[in-house]
């Protein structure tokens, strides 16, 4: 088995996911670029390789059981184990004017689609990759969340949390709660499981509004994906430290 560590980043063809892959590549990881769109996936792999990263494409639709199983089989063939899984793929769901998702008129199909990607997709991918993660000496799982998933911040009238997003924000609260359950279940196994808030990053996801660059947004996920043994598990972190649940 190769001594080079291997990482899988979902939704890695652009934005924060791409920068997470790039950062891990610079640290010497072999990086699987998980993405649905073949052309965008391979373009990202080409860019990463041009920058010196050892990258390979992983066809992956986190909402499709067969796609996830095929991705796990590919990683089995490519590396035989997985050292870091970064569940980055996510969707916001349809937004109204002002990036608003009004709960009083919310289309339930929008909620289902958001949860299927942002929550159920994480379960699909994580559970499929666990056998490979268990073969690593220092396995790490990072779920890319958001501060809008913080119930404490959402409930604080003195904290600026942006518009009401009745599908997206609760999906991240759900993801945070799920992160805790995985951390509890996997306690003592050496698998560290944490949630990361990248902050408000200027990507196509946000309409390129936000004070942070994708590389800045990738910093905390990269740090959590490369934690030393004995590091925290079951936490929610941003660059400034711990995010309240």
Secondary structure as a PSIPRED ss2 file (coil, helix, strand):
# PSIPRED VFORMAT (PSIPRED V4.0)

   1 X C   1.000  0.000  0.000
   2 X C   1.000  0.000  0.000
   3 X C   1.000  0.000  0.000
   4 X C   1.000  0.000  0.000
   5 X C   1.000  0.000  0.000
   6 X E   0.000  0.000  1.000
   7 X E   0.000  0.000  1.000
   8 X E   0.000  0.000  1.000
   9 X E   0.000  0.000  1.000
  10 X E   0.000  0.000  1.000
  11 X C   1.000  0.000  0.000
  12 X C   1.000  0.000  0.000
  13 X C   1.000  0.000  0.000
  14 X C   1.000  0.000  0.000
  15 X H   0.000  1.000  0.000
  16 X H   0.000  1.000  0.000
  17 X H   0.000  1.000  0.000
  18 X H   0.000  1.000  0.000
  19 X H   0.000  1.000  0.000
  20 X H   0.000  1.000  0.000
  21 X H   0.000  1.000  0.000
  22 X H   0.000  1.000  0.000
  23 X H   0.000  1.000  0.000
  24 X H   0.000  1.000  0.000
  25 X H   0.000  1.000  0.000
  26 X H   0.000  1.000  0.000
  27 X C   1.000  0.000  0.000
  28 X C   1.000  0.000  0.000
  29 X C   1.000  0.000  0.000
  30 X E   0.000  0.000  1.000
  31 X E   0.000  0.000  1.000
  32 X E   0.000  0.000  1.000
  33 X E   0.000  0.000  1.000
  34 X E   0.000  0.000  1.000
  35 X E   0.000  0.000  1.000
  36 X C   1.000  0.000  0.000
  37 X C   1.000  0.000  0.000
  38 X H   0.000  1.000  0.000
  39 X H   0.000  1.000  0.000
  40 X H   0.000  1.000  0.000
  41 X H   0.000  1.000  0.000
  42 X H   0.000  1.000  0.000
  43 X H   0.000  1.000  0.000
  44 X H   0.000  1.000  0.000
  45 X H   0.000  1.000  0.000
  46 X H   0.000  1.000  0.000
  47 X H   0.000  1.000  0.000
  48 X H   0.000  1.000  0.000
  49 X H   0.000  1.000  0.000
  50 X H   0.000  1.000  0.000
  51 X C   1.000  0.000  0.000
  52 X C   1.000  0.000  0.000
  53 X C   1.000  0.000  0.000
  54 X E   0.000  0.000  1.000
  55 X E   0.000  0.000  1.000
  56 X E   0.000  0.000  1.000
  57 X E   0.000  0.000  1.000
  58 X E   0.000  0.000  1.000
  59 X E   0.000  0.000  1.000
  60 X C   1.000  0.000  0.000
  61 X C   1.000  0.000  0.000
  62 X C   1.000  0.000  0.000
  63 X C   1.000  0.000  0.000
  64 X C   1.000  0.000  0.000
  65 X H   0.000  1.000  0.000
  66 X H   0.000  1.000  0.000
  67 X H   0.000  1.000  0.000
  68 X H   0.000  1.000  0.000
  69 X H   0.000  1.000  0.000
  70 X H   0.000  1.000  0.000
  71 X H   0.000  1.000  0.000
  72 X H   0.000  1.000  0.000
  73 X H   0.000  1.000  0.000
  74 X H   0.000  1.000  0.000
  75 X H   0.000  1.000  0.000
  76 X H   0.000  1.000  0.000
  77 X H   0.000  1.000  0.000
  78 X H   0.000  1.000  0.000
  79 X C   1.000  0.000  0.000
  80 X C   1.000  0.000  0.000
  81 X C   1.000  0.000  0.000
  82 X C   1.000  0.000  0.000
  83 X C   1.000  0.000  0.000
  84 X E   0.000  0.000  1.000
  85 X E   0.000  0.000  1.000
  86 X E   0.000  0.000  1.000
  87 X E   0.000  0.000  1.000
  88 X C   1.000  0.000  0.000
  89 X C   1.000  0.000  0.000
  90 X C   1.000  0.000  0.000
  91 X C   1.000  0.000  0.000
  92 X C   1.000  0.000  0.000
  93 X C   1.000  0.000  0.000
  94 X C   1.000  0.000  0.000
  95 X C   1.000  0.000  0.000
  96 X E   0.000  0.000  1.000
  97 X C   1.000  0.000  0.000
  98 X C   1.000  0.000  0.000
  99 X C   1.000  0.000  0.000
 100 X E   0.000  0.000  1.000
 101 X E   0.000  0.000  1.000
 102 X C   1.000  0.000  0.000
 103 X H   0.000  1.000  0.000
 104 X H   0.000  1.000  0.000
 105 X H   0.000  1.000  0.000
 106 X C   1.000  0.000  0.000
 107 X C   1.000  0.000  0.000
 108 X H   0.000  1.000  0.000
 109 X H   0.000  1.000  0.000
 110 X H   0.000  1.000  0.000
 111 X H   0.000  1.000  0.000
 112 X H   0.000  1.000  0.000
 113 X H   0.000  1.000  0.000
 114 X H   0.000  1.000  0.000
 115 X H   0.000  1.000  0.000
 116 X H   0.000  1.000  0.000
 117 X H   0.000  1.000  0.000
 118 X H   0.000  1.000  0.000
 119 X H   0.000  1.000  0.000
 120 X H   0.000  1.000  0.000
 121 X H   0.000  1.000  0.000
 122 X H   0.000  1.000  0.000
 123 X H   0.000  1.000  0.000
 124 X H   0.000  1.000  0.000
 125 X H   0.000  1.000  0.000
 126 X H   0.000  1.000  0.000
 127 X H   0.000  1.000  0.000
 128 X H   0.000  1.000  0.000
 129 X H   0.000  1.000  0.000
 130 X H   0.000  1.000  0.000
 131 X H   0.000  1.000  0.000
 132 X H   0.000  1.000  0.000
 133 X H   0.000  1.000  0.000
 134 X C   1.000  0.000  0.000
 135 X C   1.000  0.000  0.000
 136 X C   1.000  0.000  0.000
 137 X C   1.000  0.000  0.000
 138 X C   1.000  0.000  0.000
 139 X C   1.000  0.000  0.000
 140 X E   0.000  0.000  1.000
 141 X E   0.000  0.000  1.000
 142 X E   0.000  0.000  1.000
 143 X E   0.000  0.000  1.000
 144 X E   0.000  0.000  1.000
 145 X E   0.000  0.000  1.000
 146 X C   1.000  0.000  0.000
 147 X H   0.000  1.000  0.000
 148 X H   0.000  1.000  0.000
 149 X H   0.000  1.000  0.000
 150 X C   1.000  0.000  0.000
 151 X H   0.000  1.000  0.000
 152 X H   0.000  1.000  0.000
 153 X H   0.000  1.000  0.000
 154 X H   0.000  1.000  0.000
 155 X H   0.000  1.000  0.000
 156 X C   1.000  0.000  0.000
 157 X C   1.000  0.000  0.000
 158 X C   1.000  0.000  0.000
 159 X C   1.000  0.000  0.000
 160 X C   1.000  0.000  0.000
 161 X C   1.000  0.000  0.000
 162 X C   1.000  0.000  0.000
 163 X C   1.000  0.000  0.000
 164 X C   1.000  0.000  0.000
 165 X E   0.000  0.000  1.000
 166 X C   1.000  0.000  0.000
 167 X C   1.000  0.000  0.000
 168 X H   0.000  1.000  0.000
 169 X H   0.000  1.000  0.000
 170 X H   0.000  1.000  0.000
 171 X H   0.000  1.000  0.000
 172 X H   0.000  1.000  0.000
 173 X H   0.000  1.000  0.000
 174 X H   0.000  1.000  0.000
 175 X H   0.000  1.000  0.000
 176 X H   0.000  1.000  0.000
 177 X H   0.000  1.000  0.000
 178 X H   0.000  1.000  0.000
 179 X H   0.000  1.000  0.000
 180 X H   0.000  1.000  0.000
 181 X H   0.000  1.000  0.000
 182 X H   0.000  1.000  0.000
 183 X H   0.000  1.000  0.000
 184 X H   0.000  1.000  0.000
 185 X H   0.000  1.000  0.000
 186 X C   1.000  0.000  0.000
 187 X C   1.000  0.000  0.000
 188 X C   1.000  0.000  0.000
 189 X C   1.000  0.000  0.000
 190 X C   1.000  0.000  0.000
 191 X C   1.000  0.000  0.000
 192 X E   0.000  0.000  1.000
 193 X E   0.000  0.000  1.000
 194 X E   0.000  0.000  1.000
 195 X E   0.000  0.000  1.000
 196 X E   0.000  0.000  1.000
 197 X E   0.000  0.000  1.000
 198 X C   1.000  0.000  0.000
 199 X C   1.000  0.000  0.000
 200 X C   1.000  0.000  0.000
 201 X E   0.000  0.000  1.000
 202 X C   1.000  0.000  0.000
 203 X C   1.000  0.000  0.000
 204 X H   0.000  1.000  0.000
 205 X H   0.000  1.000  0.000
 206 X H   0.000  1.000  0.000
 207 X C   1.000  0.000  0.000
 208 X C   1.000  0.000  0.000
 209 X C   1.000  0.000  0.000
 210 X C   1.000  0.000  0.000
 211 X C   1.000  0.000  0.000
 212 X E   0.000  0.000  1.000
 213 X C   1.000  0.000  0.000
 214 X H   0.000  1.000  0.000
 215 X H   0.000  1.000  0.000
 216 X H   0.000  1.000  0.000
 217 X H   0.000  1.000  0.000
 218 X H   0.000  1.000  0.000
 219 X H   0.000  1.000  0.000
 220 X H   0.000  1.000  0.000
 221 X H   0.000  1.000  0.000
 222 X H   0.000  1.000  0.000
 223 X H   0.000  1.000  0.000
 224 X H   0.000  1.000  0.000
 225 X H   0.000  1.000  0.000
 226 X C   1.000  0.000  0.000
 227 X C   1.000  0.000  0.000
 228 X C   1.000  0.000  0.000
 229 X C   1.000  0.000  0.000
 230 X C   1.000  0.000  0.000
 231 X C   1.000  0.000  0.000
 232 X C   1.000  0.000  0.000
 233 X C   1.000  0.000  0.000
 234 X C   1.000  0.000  0.000
 235 X C   1.000  0.000  0.000
 236 X E   0.000  0.000  1.000
 237 X E   0.000  0.000  1.000
 238 X E   0.000  0.000  1.000
 239 X C   1.000  0.000  0.000
 240 X C   1.000  0.000  0.000
 241 X E   0.000  0.000  1.000
 242 X E   0.000  0.000  1.000
 243 X C   1.000  0.000  0.000
 244 X C   1.000  0.000  0.000
 245 X C   1.000  0.000  0.000
